[in-house]
């Protein structure tokens, strides 16, 4: 039975439409794998008790004539996306018992499509991290080698798909939080154009950077989830409608910023990257070297802008209105004790950094310069994408590190060097598996990242399918 969980969404949909299997069968298969694997991998924080009931309702809808591509498909949902009546903790002690009072817009859309929600997945606390080690509920682990991280912050969602505990998933991507773990675990992960998917009902970390993104085993499956969740939303003033941006070009040219690749890319990763470029060449794509001068500044800009926005967003968790509450002798002590106990070390680190760069005397020197550099980077990407369909790099400069290996925050942050640019510029980007590299006794996946013009997700899907 559990082998059914290895189907792609497209394959499962065809089998259900033909009457060969049911949504209940699929749900059973995923739950069997959860039972076998989740204790070790810690991908799910909670598996919902009504999974089979949801699947049964999906089967009834299919019998009544519905045939949506996601009808009856088991999906895993990151723990910072609100589902009405469910706990949504953002993997933090601060919100350990918080129950969502409404559905995020992406959840509403998936409900309408008939998706089955298997459970809420582990993540870095409040999405702050690149490894899913910074969870209040323990680290998630990589299905290819449980001694290694799955990546983060959406590591639980990605591990659930890679370990066949769900056929697809939702994560959130603020600086690569869907794409980096997709690379480490060998699945497909996507960050849509900023605004293409509503952020209503997503717990905010960096409001100008965050996007919900789909995770699946293939590019085709990823596109199905994206098509279901995209679109303008009156509850999110930053959301945009289809066709908001002009159509991208189609000249079968792929741009490679070679100067950026010189910055510490693992030799094995570079070799797989060049092999993937050759695959695209064989399918008629032309590989073009391009220059994006400000790309080398992206990581520094990101780690100023993101903590600044995060410190502002997390100010609402004060121990007074909701969340963990601890009482001190004064109101100031109430705040201090609630936040000290409720937030983990990485969250506190980023709040302090963000507060510092926004403080009087430092705002212009740090935050002001970072936002100016961000605009330059956005223009450089837009200019480069006038001449090529997509820009490509490895998704991450190395395969998944061991748990605890990147204890120094700076070494962990460097893994984001290729992913943060798409969040700073708002461009859509996707990670597609490009092969395996050997580390000790394990074969570890690595990813190939594609970035397209604003609103041109279709280019990502076309080139991604050609590569996959």
TIPA-888365 format. One record per residue (C-alpha): residue number from 1; residue in three letters; chain; x, y, z. Coordinates in nm, 2 decimals. Example, Ala and Ser with C-alpha at 12.3 -4.5 7.8 and 13.67 -1.06 7.14 Angstrom:
BEGIN
REC   pos   code   unit     east    north       up
REC     1    ALA      A     1.23    -0.45     0.78
REC     2    SER      A     1.37    -0.11     0.71
***
This chain:
BEGIN
REC   pos   code   unit     east    north       up
REC     1    UNK      A     0.00     0.00     0.00
REC     2    UNK      A     0.27     0.25     0.10
REC     3    UNK      A     0.41     0.23    -0.26
REC     4    UNK      A     0.11     0.44    -0.37
REC     5    UNK      A     0.27     0.73    -0.18
REC     6    UNK      A     0.56     0.72    -0.43
REC     7    UNK      A     0.32     0.82    -0.72
REC     8    UNK      A     0.34     1.17    -0.85
REC     9    UNK      A     0.04     1.40    -0.82
REC    10    UNK      A    -0.03     1.36    -1.20
REC    11    UNK      A     0.00     0.98    -1.18
REC    12    UNK      A    -0.23     0.96    -0.87
REC    13    UNK      A    -0.49     1.18    -1.03
REC    14    UNK      A    -0.50     0.96    -1.34
REC    15    UNK      A    -0.54     0.65    -1.13
REC    16    UNK      A    -0.82     0.80    -0.92
REC    17    UNK      A    -1.00     0.93    -1.23
REC    18    UNK      A    -0.98     0.58    -1.38
REC    19    UNK      A    -1.12     0.43    -1.06
REC    20    UNK      A    -0.80     0.22    -1.00
REC    21    UNK      A    -0.74     0.38    -0.66
REC    22    UNK      A    -0.92     0.61    -0.42
REC    23    UNK      A    -0.82     0.91    -0.21
REC    24    UNK      A    -0.86     0.69     0.10
REC    25    UNK      A    -0.60     0.45    -0.05
REC    26    UNK      A    -0.36     0.74    -0.11
REC    27    UNK      A    -0.41     0.87     0.24
REC    28    UNK      A    -0.35     0.53     0.39
REC    29    UNK      A    -0.03     0.49     0.20
REC    30    UNK      A     0.10     0.83     0.32
REC    31    UNK      A     0.00     0.75     0.68
REC    32    UNK      A     0.18     0.42     0.66
REC    33    UNK      A     0.50     0.60     0.57
REC    34    UNK      A     0.44     0.86     0.84
REC    35    UNK      A     0.41     0.57     1.09
REC    36    UNK      A     0.74     0.41     0.96
REC    37    UNK      A     0.95     0.72     0.91
REC    38    UNK      A     0.84     1.03     1.10
REC    39    UNK      A     0.97     0.93     1.44
REC    40    UNK      A     1.32     0.94     1.29
REC    41    UNK      A     1.28     1.23     1.05
REC    42    UNK      A     1.06     1.45     1.27
REC    43    UNK      A     0.91     1.61     0.95
REC    44    UNK      A     0.56     1.64     1.10
REC    45    UNK      A     0.49     1.82     1.43
REC    46    UNK      A     0.13     1.70     1.41
REC    47    UNK      A    -0.05     1.45     1.19
REC    48    UNK      A    -0.42     1.54     1.17
REC    49    UNK      A    -0.67     1.29     1.31
REC    50    UNK      A    -0.92     1.34     1.03
REC    51    UNK      A    -0.69     1.26     0.73
REC    52    UNK      A    -0.90     0.96     0.63
REC    53    UNK      A    -1.22     1.15     0.68
REC    54    UNK      A    -1.09     1.43     0.45
REC    55    UNK      A    -1.00     1.16     0.19
REC    56    UNK      A    -1.34     1.00     0.21
REC    57    UNK      A    -1.50     1.34     0.14
REC    58    UNK      A    -1.27     1.39    -0.16
REC    59    UNK      A    -1.38     1.05    -0.30
REC    60    UNK      A    -1.75     1.15    -0.26
REC    61    UNK      A    -1.68     1.47    -0.45
REC    62    UNK      A    -1.52     1.27    -0.73
REC    63    UNK      A    -1.82     1.04    -0.74
REC    64    UNK      A    -2.04     1.35    -0.77
REC    65    UNK      A    -1.85     1.45    -1.09
REC    66    UNK      A    -1.56     1.68    -0.97
REC    67    UNK      A    -1.22     1.62    -1.12
REC    68    UNK      A    -0.98     1.89    -1.00
REC    69    UNK      A    -0.61     1.78    -1.04
REC    70    UNK      A    -0.56     1.81    -0.66
REC    71    UNK      A    -0.88     1.64    -0.56
REC    72    UNK      A    -0.79     1.37    -0.30
REC    73    UNK      A    -0.41     1.45    -0.31
REC    74    UNK      A    -0.24     1.43     0.04
REC    75    UNK      A    -0.04     1.75     0.11
REC    76    UNK      A     0.18     1.86     0.40
REC    77    UNK      A     0.14     2.21     0.53
REC    78    UNK      A     0.42     2.42     0.70
REC    79    UNK      A     0.34     2.51     1.05
REC    80    UNK      A     0.33     2.89     0.99
REC    81    UNK      A     0.03     2.87     0.75
REC    82    UNK      A    -0.30     2.91     0.93
REC    83    UNK      A    -0.56     2.63     0.91
REC    84    UNK      A    -0.88     2.72     1.09
REC    85    UNK      A    -0.93     2.52     1.41
REC    86    UNK      A    -0.57     2.38     1.40
REC    87    UNK      A    -0.27     2.47     1.61
REC    88    UNK      A    -0.03     2.69     1.42
REC    89    UNK      A     0.29     2.73     1.62
REC    90    UNK      A     0.56     2.84     1.37
REC    91    UNK      A     0.76     2.57     1.56
REC    92    UNK      A     0.79     2.81     1.85
REC    93    UNK      A     0.72     2.78     2.22
REC    94    UNK      A     0.57     3.13     2.19
REC    95    UNK      A     0.27     3.00     1.99
REC    96    UNK      A     0.28     2.63     2.10
REC    97    UNK      A    -0.09     2.63     2.18
REC    98    UNK      A    -0.22     2.90     1.94
REC    99    UNK      A    -0.52     2.78     1.74
REC   100    UNK      A    -0.59     2.95     1.41
REC   101    UNK      A    -0.92     3.12     1.39
REC   102    UNK      A    -0.94     3.14     1.01
REC   103    UNK      A    -0.79     2.97     0.70
REC   104    UNK      A    -0.50     3.13     0.51
REC   105    UNK      A    -0.61     3.21     0.15
REC   106    UNK      A    -0.38     2.94     0.01
REC   107    UNK      A    -0.56     2.69     0.24
REC   108    UNK      A    -0.90     2.81     0.13
REC   109    UNK      A    -0.80     2.75    -0.23
REC   110    UNK      A    -0.66     2.41    -0.16
REC   111    UNK      A    -0.98     2.31     0.02
REC   112    UNK      A    -1.18     2.42    -0.28
REC   113    UNK      A    -0.95     2.20    -0.49
REC   114    UNK      A    -1.02     1.91    -0.26
REC   115    UNK      A    -0.67     1.85    -0.13
REC   116    UNK      A    -0.62     1.64     0.18
REC   117    UNK      A    -0.41     1.80     0.46
REC   118    UNK      A    -0.20     1.53     0.62
REC   119    UNK      A    -0.05     1.75     0.90
REC   120    UNK      A     0.16     2.05     0.99
REC   121    UNK      A     0.53     2.02     0.93
REC   122    UNK      A     0.84     2.11     1.12
REC   123    UNK      A     1.03     2.43     1.04
REC   124    UNK      A     1.29     2.67     1.17
REC   125    UNK      A     1.12     2.88     1.44
REC   126    UNK      A     0.93     3.16     1.28
REC   127    UNK      A     1.10     3.06     0.95
REC   128    UNK      A     1.44     3.19     1.08
REC   129    UNK      A     1.70     2.94     0.97
REC   130    UNK      A     1.83     2.74     0.68
REC   131    UNK      A     1.84     2.39     0.83
REC   132    UNK      A     1.53     2.32     1.04
REC   133    UNK      A     1.76     2.28     1.34
REC   134    UNK      A     1.61     2.59     1.50
REC   135    UNK      A     1.27     2.43     1.59
REC   136    UNK      A     1.14     2.43     1.94
REC   137    UNK      A     1.03     2.07     1.87
REC   138    UNK      A     1.37     1.93     1.76
REC   139    UNK      A     1.54     1.93     1.43
REC   140    UNK      A     1.40     1.77     1.12
REC   141    UNK      A     1.63     1.53     0.93
REC   142    UNK      A     1.72     1.45     0.57
REC   143    UNK      A     1.55     1.14     0.43
REC   144    UNK      A     1.87     1.06     0.23
REC   145    UNK      A     2.09     1.07     0.54
REC   146    UNK      A     1.93     1.13     0.88
REC   147    UNK      A     2.26     1.26     1.02
REC   148    UNK      A     2.22     1.56     0.79
REC   149    UNK      A     1.98     1.86     0.78
REC   150    UNK      A     1.69     1.87     0.53
REC   151    UNK      A     1.75     2.24     0.48
REC   152    UNK      A     1.53     2.52     0.60
REC   153    UNK      A     1.32     2.68     0.70
REC   154    UNK      A     1.06     2.46     0.52
REC   155    UNK      A     1.26     2.15     0.59
REC   156    UNK      A     0.97     1.95     0.74
REC   157    UNK      A     0.75     2.00     0.43
REC   158    UNK      A     1.03     1.91     0.19
REC   159    UNK      A     1.13     1.60     0.40
REC   160    UNK      A     0.77     1.49     0.40
REC   161    UNK      A     0.75     1.49     0.02
REC   162    UNK      A     1.10     1.33    -0.02
REC   163    UNK      A     1.01     1.05     0.22
REC   164    UNK      A     0.68     0.99     0.05
REC   165    UNK      A     0.48     1.10     0.36
REC   166    UNK      A     0.28     1.33     0.13
REC   167    UNK      A     0.26     1.38    -0.25
REC   168    UNK      A     0.31     1.75    -0.23
REC   169    UNK      A     0.34     2.03     0.02
REC   170    UNK      A     0.33     2.40     0.10
REC   171    UNK      A     0.63     2.59     0.24
REC   172    UNK      A     0.72     2.95     0.27
REC   173    UNK      A     1.02     3.11     0.11
REC   174    UNK      A     1.18     3.43     0.25
REC   175    UNK      A     1.54     3.38     0.14
REC   176    UNK      A     1.54     3.04    -0.02
REC   177    UNK      A     1.34     2.85     0.25
REC   178    UNK      A     1.16     2.63    -0.01
REC   179    UNK      A     1.43     2.61    -0.27
REC   180    UNK      A     1.73     2.53    -0.05
REC   181    UNK      A     1.57     2.23     0.13
REC   182    UNK      A     1.43     2.11    -0.21
REC   183    UNK      A     1.79     2.10    -0.33
REC   184    UNK      A     1.91     1.91    -0.02
REC   185    UNK      A     1.63     1.66    -0.04
REC   186    UNK      A     1.60     1.60    -0.41
REC   187    UNK      A     1.26     1.74    -0.49
REC   188    UNK      A     1.12     2.04    -0.67
REC   189    UNK      A     1.06     2.36    -0.47
REC   190    UNK      A     0.94     2.70    -0.60
REC   191    UNK      A     0.92     3.06    -0.50
REC   192    UNK      A     0.65     3.25    -0.70
REC   193    UNK      A     0.67     3.61    -0.81
REC   194    UNK      A     0.62     3.84    -0.51
REC   195    UNK      A     0.25     3.89    -0.49
REC   196    UNK      A     0.15     3.61    -0.72
REC   197    UNK      A     0.03     3.41    -0.42
REC   198    UNK      A    -0.16     3.57    -0.13
REC   199    UNK      A     0.02     3.61     0.20
REC   200    UNK      A    -0.30     3.64     0.40
REC   201    UNK      A    -0.29     3.38     0.68
REC   202    UNK      A     0.09     3.34     0.66
REC   203    UNK      A     0.28     3.43     0.97
REC   204    UNK      A     0.50     3.72     0.86
REC   205    UNK      A     0.87     3.72     0.90
REC   206    UNK      A     1.00     3.96     0.62
REC   207    UNK      A     0.68     4.11     0.47
REC   208    UNK      A     0.86     4.23     0.15
REC   209    UNK      A     1.03     3.89     0.10
REC   210    UNK      A     0.79     3.62     0.21
REC   211    UNK      A     0.60     3.40    -0.04
REC   212    UNK      A     0.42     3.07     0.00
REC   213    UNK      A     0.56     2.82    -0.24
REC   214    UNK      A     0.47     2.47    -0.37
REC   215    UNK      A     0.68     2.15    -0.32
REC   216    UNK      A     0.65     1.83    -0.52
REC   217    UNK      A     0.84     1.55    -0.68
REC   218    UNK      A     0.82     1.69    -1.03
REC   219    UNK      A     0.80     2.03    -1.20
REC   220    UNK      A     0.46     1.93    -1.35
REC   221    UNK      A     0.32     1.85    -1.00
REC   222    UNK      A     0.46     2.18    -0.87
REC   223    UNK      A     0.28     2.37    -1.14
REC   224    UNK      A    -0.05     2.21    -1.04
REC   225    UNK      A    -0.02     2.33    -0.68
REC   226    UNK      A     0.09     2.67    -0.80
REC   227    UNK      A    -0.20     2.70    -1.04
REC   228    UNK      A    -0.44     2.62    -0.75
REC   229    UNK      A    -0.30     2.88    -0.50
REC   230    UNK      A    -0.21     3.18    -0.72
REC   231    UNK      A    -0.42     3.49    -0.79
REC   232    UNK      A    -0.52     3.82    -0.65
REC   233    UNK      A    -0.67     3.84    -0.30
REC   234    UNK      A    -0.86     4.13    -0.15
REC   235    UNK      A    -0.72     4.03     0.19
REC   236    UNK      A    -0.36     4.09     0.07
REC   237    UNK      A    -0.30     4.44    -0.08
REC   238    UNK      A     0.04     4.32    -0.23
REC   239    UNK      A    -0.12     4.04    -0.43
REC   240    UNK      A    -0.14     4.07    -0.81
REC   241    UNK      A    -0.36     3.92    -1.08
REC   242    UNK      A    -0.24     3.70    -1.37
REC   243    UNK      A    -0.11     3.91    -1.65
REC   244    UNK      A     0.00     4.20    -1.42
REC   245    UNK      A     0.35     4.17    -1.57
REC   246    UNK      A     0.43     4.17    -1.94
REC   247    UNK      A     0.50     3.83    -2.10
REC   248    UNK      A     0.86     3.71    -2.08
REC   249    UNK      A     1.07     3.65    -2.38
REC   250    UNK      A     1.11     3.30    -2.54
REC   251    UNK      A     1.45     3.28    -2.71
REC   252    UNK      A     1.58     2.96    -2.56
REC   253    UNK      A     1.87     3.14    -2.40
REC   254    UNK      A     1.98     3.05    -2.04
REC   255    UNK      A     2.20     3.31    -1.86
REC   256    UNK      A     2.48     3.20    -1.62
REC   257    UNK      A     2.64     3.46    -1.39
REC   258    UNK      A     2.98     3.30    -1.39
REC   259    UNK      A     3.14     3.56    -1.16
REC   260    UNK      A     2.89     3.46    -0.88
REC   261    UNK      A     2.97     3.09    -0.93
REC   262    UNK      A     3.33     3.16    -0.83
REC   263    UNK      A     3.23     3.22    -0.47
REC   264    UNK      A     3.29     2.89    -0.29
REC   265    UNK      A     3.09     2.64    -0.49
REC   266    UNK      A     3.17     2.28    -0.40
REC   267    UNK      A     3.35     2.11    -0.70
REC   268    UNK      A     3.10     1.82    -0.72
REC   269    UNK      A     2.81     2.07    -0.72
REC   270    UNK      A     2.98     2.27    -1.00
REC   271    UNK      A     3.03     1.95    -1.20
REC   272    UNK      A     2.66     1.85    -1.17
REC   273    UNK      A     2.57     2.21    -1.27
REC   274    UNK      A     2.78     2.20    -1.59
REC   275    UNK      A     2.63     1.86    -1.67
REC   276    UNK      A     2.28     2.01    -1.64
REC   277    UNK      A     2.38     2.30    -1.87
REC   278    UNK      A     2.49     2.04    -2.12
REC   279    UNK      A     2.15     1.87    -2.09
REC   280    UNK      A     1.98     2.20    -2.17
REC   281    UNK      A     2.21     2.25    -2.47
REC   282    UNK      A     2.12     1.91    -2.60
REC   283    UNK      A     1.75     2.03    -2.60
REC   284    UNK      A     1.82     2.34    -2.80
REC   285    UNK      A     1.90     2.59    -2.53
REC   286    UNK      A     2.19     2.84    -2.57
REC   287    UNK      A     2.40     2.90    -2.26
REC   288    UNK      A     2.50     3.27    -2.23
REC   289    UNK      A     2.74     3.41    -1.98
REC   290    UNK      A     2.59     3.72    -1.81
REC   291    UNK      A     2.70     3.99    -1.56
REC   292    UNK      A     2.50     4.09    -1.25
REC   293    UNK      A     2.75     4.31    -1.07
REC   294    UNK      A     2.55     4.36    -0.75
REC   295    UNK      A     2.47     3.99    -0.70
REC   296    UNK      A     2.77     3.95    -0.48
REC   297    UNK      A     2.61     4.21    -0.24
REC   298    UNK      A     2.28     4.03    -0.22
REC   299    UNK      A     2.36     3.82     0.09
REC   300    UNK      A     2.47     4.12     0.29
REC   301    UNK      A     2.16     4.32     0.18
REC   302    UNK      A     1.93     4.03     0.27
REC   303    UNK      A     2.08     3.99     0.62
REC   304    UNK      A     2.01     4.35     0.69
REC   305    UNK      A     1.66     4.38     0.54
REC   306    UNK      A     1.52     4.05     0.66
REC   307    UNK      A     1.61     4.10     1.03
REC   308    UNK      A     1.48     4.45     1.02
REC   309    UNK      A     1.14     4.34     0.89
REC   310    UNK      A     1.14     4.04     1.13
REC   311    UNK      A     1.21     4.25     1.44
REC   312    UNK      A     0.92     4.47     1.34
REC   313    UNK      A     0.68     4.18     1.27
REC   314    UNK      A     0.77     3.98     1.58
REC   315    UNK      A     0.71     4.29     1.81
REC   316    UNK      A     0.34     4.17     1.82
REC   317    UNK      A     0.44     3.87     2.03
REC   318    UNK      A     0.46     4.05     2.36
REC   319    UNK      A     0.30     3.80     2.60
REC   320    UNK      A     0.00     4.03     2.65
REC   321    UNK      A    -0.25     3.97     2.36
REC   322    UNK      A    -0.18     3.61     2.27
REC   323    UNK      A     0.09     3.35     2.28
REC   324    UNK      A     0.32     3.25     2.58
REC   325    UNK      A     0.27     3.49     2.87
REC   326    UNK      A     0.50     3.51     3.17
REC   327    UNK      A     0.44     3.76     3.46
REC   328    UNK      A     0.71     3.97     3.61
REC   329    UNK      A     0.71     4.24     3.87
REC   330    UNK      A     0.66     4.51     3.61
REC   331    UNK      A     0.51     4.54     3.26
REC   332    UNK      A     0.86     4.56     3.11
REC   333    UNK      A     0.95     4.23     3.30
REC   334    UNK      A     0.63     4.07     3.15
REC   335    UNK      A     0.76     4.15     2.80
REC   336    UNK      A     1.12     4.05     2.88
REC   337    UNK      A     1.03     3.71     3.04
REC   338    UNK      A     0.77     3.62     2.79
REC   339    UNK      A     1.00     3.69     2.49
REC   340    UNK      A     1.31     3.54     2.65
REC   341    UNK      A     1.13     3.21     2.72
REC   342    UNK      A     0.91     3.21     2.41
REC   343    UNK      A     1.18     3.27     2.15
REC   344    UNK      A     1.47     3.05     2.07
REC   345    UNK      A     1.83     3.17     2.02
REC   346    UNK      A     1.82     3.23     1.64
REC   347    UNK      A     1.50     3.43     1.67
REC   348    UNK      A     1.65     3.64     1.94
REC   349    UNK      A     1.96     3.69     1.74
REC   350    UNK      A     1.77     3.82     1.44
REC   351    UNK      A     1.54     4.04     1.64
REC   352    UNK      A     1.85     4.21     1.80
REC   353    UNK      A     2.02     4.25     1.47
REC   354    UNK      A     1.71     4.39     1.31
REC   355    UNK      A     1.65     4.64     1.60
REC   356    UNK      A     2.01     4.75     1.57
REC   357    UNK      A     2.01     4.83     1.20
REC   358    UNK      A     1.68     5.02     1.24
REC   359    UNK      A     1.80     5.22     1.54
REC   360    UNK      A     1.88     5.60     1.53
REC   361    UNK      A     2.23     5.66     1.40
REC   362    UNK      A     2.25     5.33     1.22
REC   363    UNK      A     1.94     5.33     1.00
REC   364    UNK      A     2.10     5.53     0.71
REC   365    UNK      A     2.44     5.34     0.74
REC   366    UNK      A     2.28     5.00     0.72
REC   367    UNK      A     1.91     4.97     0.63
REC   368    UNK      A     1.91     5.27     0.40
REC   369    UNK      A     2.21     5.14     0.20
REC   370    UNK      A     2.08     4.79     0.18
REC   371    UNK      A     1.74     4.90     0.04
REC   372    UNK      A     1.92     5.12    -0.22
REC   373    UNK      A     2.14     4.82    -0.32
REC   374    UNK      A     1.83     4.61    -0.34
REC   375    UNK      A     1.68     4.84    -0.60
REC   376    UNK      A     2.01     4.83    -0.80
REC   377    UNK      A     2.00     4.45    -0.79
REC   378    UNK      A     1.64     4.44    -0.90
REC   379    UNK      A     1.72     4.66    -1.21
REC   380    UNK      A     2.02     4.45    -1.30
REC   381    UNK      A     1.81     4.13    -1.29
REC   382    UNK      A     1.54     4.30    -1.50
REC   383    UNK      A     1.80     4.41    -1.76
REC   384    UNK      A     1.96     4.07    -1.77
REC   385    UNK      A     1.62     3.90    -1.83
REC   386    UNK      A     1.56     4.11    -2.14
REC   387    UNK      A     1.82     3.90    -2.32
REC   388    UNK      A     1.76     3.55    -2.17
REC   389    UNK      A     1.46     3.34    -2.07
REC   390    UNK      A     1.60     3.24    -1.74
REC   391    UNK      A     1.91     3.29    -1.52
REC   392    UNK      A     2.05     2.98    -1.36
REC   393    UNK      A     2.29     2.89    -1.07
REC   394    UNK      A     2.32     2.60    -0.84
REC   395    UNK      A     2.05     2.63    -0.57
REC   396    UNK      A     2.30     2.59    -0.29
REC   397    UNK      A     2.68     2.59    -0.31
REC   398    UNK      A     2.71     2.25    -0.13
REC   399    UNK      A     2.50     1.95    -0.05
REC   400    UNK      A     2.32     1.91     0.29
REC   401    UNK      A     2.56     1.96     0.59
REC   402    UNK      A     2.55     1.73     0.89
REC   403    UNK      A     2.33     1.83     1.19
REC   404    UNK      A     2.54     2.07     1.40
REC   405    UNK      A     2.80     2.12     1.13
REC   406    UNK      A     2.70     2.48     1.07
REC   407    UNK      A     2.67     2.59     1.43
REC   408    UNK      A     2.84     2.92     1.34
REC   409    UNK      A     2.55     3.14     1.21
REC   410    UNK      A     2.77     3.30     0.94
REC   411    UNK      A     2.86     2.96     0.78
REC   412    UNK      A     2.49     2.87     0.77
REC   413    UNK      A     2.39     3.21     0.62
REC   414    UNK      A     2.64     3.15     0.34
REC   415    UNK      A     2.43     2.86     0.21
REC   416    UNK      A     2.17     3.12     0.10
REC   417    UNK      A     2.41     3.30    -0.14
REC   418    UNK      A     2.22     3.19    -0.46
REC   419    UNK      A     1.87     3.19    -0.32
REC   420    UNK      A     1.83     3.53    -0.15
REC   421    UNK      A     1.84     3.73    -0.48
REC   422    UNK      A     1.50     3.62    -0.60
REC   423    UNK      A     1.34     3.73    -0.27
REC   424    UNK      A     1.51     4.07    -0.28
REC   425    UNK      A     1.41     4.13    -0.64
REC   426    UNK      A     1.07     3.96    -0.63
REC   427    UNK      A     1.14     3.73    -0.92
REC   428    UNK      A     1.01     3.38    -0.94
REC   429    UNK      A     1.26     3.10    -0.89
REC   430    UNK      A     1.25     2.72    -0.88
REC   431    UNK      A     1.49     2.44    -0.77
REC   432    UNK      A     1.50     2.13    -0.98
REC   433    UNK      A     1.71     1.82    -0.89
REC   434    UNK      A     2.03     1.79    -1.09
REC   435    UNK      A     2.19     1.48    -0.96
REC   436    UNK      A     2.36     1.33    -0.66
REC   437    UNK      A     2.70     1.37    -0.50
REC   438    UNK      A     2.87     1.12    -0.26
REC   439    UNK      A     2.96     1.22     0.09
REC   440    UNK      A     3.09     0.94     0.31
REC   441    UNK      A     2.85     0.65     0.26
REC   442    UNK      A     2.56     0.86     0.15
REC   443    UNK      A     2.44     0.98    -0.19
REC   444    UNK      A     2.31     1.34    -0.15
REC   445    UNK      A     2.09     1.54    -0.39
REC   446    UNK      A     2.19     1.88    -0.52
REC   447    UNK      A     1.96     2.13    -0.70
REC   448    UNK      A     1.97     2.35    -1.02
REC   449    UNK      A     1.80     2.69    -0.97
REC   450    UNK      A     1.62     2.88    -1.24
REC   451    UNK      A     1.51     3.25    -1.20
REC   452    UNK      A     1.27     3.41    -1.45
REC   453    UNK      A     1.13     3.76    -1.51
REC   454    UNK      A     0.85     3.89    -1.29
REC   455    UNK      A     0.53     3.70    -1.36
REC   456    UNK      A     0.70     3.45    -1.59
REC   457    UNK      A     0.65     3.13    -1.39
REC   458    UNK      A     0.58     2.96    -1.72
REC   459    UNK      A     0.94     2.99    -1.82
REC   460    UNK      A     1.05     2.82    -1.50
REC   461    UNK      A     0.81     2.53    -1.58
REC   462    UNK      A     0.91     2.49    -1.94
REC   463    UNK      A     1.29     2.50    -1.87
REC   464    UNK      A     1.25     2.29    -1.55
REC   465    UNK      A     1.05     2.02    -1.74
REC   466    UNK      A     1.32     2.02    -2.01
REC   467    UNK      A     1.59     1.96    -1.74
REC   468    UNK      A     1.39     1.70    -1.54
***
